[in-house]
Amino acid sequence: MKTKTALVIIDMQKDFVLPGAPMCVAGGMDALVNIKRVLQYFREESLPVFHVIREYRADGSDIEITRLQGFLTKESYCVPGTEGCEIVQGLEPLENEYKIVKNRFSAFMNTELDFMLRRLGIQTIVVCGVQYPNCIRTTIFDGVALGYQVILITDAAGAQTEEIARANIYDIANIGVECVSTDEFLHNTN
């Protein structure tokens, strides 16, 4: 597993995680503790880590159509150069880790993620971050469609409610994705 597995951390940016942020996901802070544990394991084992973040132009010209009106009339978010676009404290990428910028739900859509994973010979991706019904789910489904073995760290991913998280874990497990807790993942890797 060690040479063909990569960690994919999705949207752990201040605008999505910090309380009071424009797009705060209620379960983001809870997931942070376990993401740090998984990240530490990948760093100790010198395995590839991909930090996937969102960035939108300030004029909203590249945001999803379903979010455009709110972005333009309420409060913008994930605009490069703003504090909210930064990755939360404790997950900052190291020099040898990869940063992938996306402007859609899936980490694969219109990014170089698939190319880079294949170049590194990755066969399995371990997914965590926020949030379940959008970016976690679409990244996982696209990863499966592209032929990757996918592992979801269930308590290292967040949603607005536990009910939303459970429903998405159920659906994700039903397509054959391994859904495990942080403890289970770390225990099974040793």
Secondary structure, 3 states (H helix, E strand, C coil): CCCCEEEEEECCEHHHHCCCCCCCCCCHHHHHHHHHHHHHHHHHCCCCEEEEEECCCCCCCCCCHHHHHHHHHCCCCCCCCCHHHCECCCCCCCCCCEEEEECCCCCCCCCCHHHHHHHCCCCEEEEEEECHHHHHHHHHHHHHHCCCEEEEEEEEEECCCHHHHHHHHHHHHCCCCEEECHHHHHHHHC
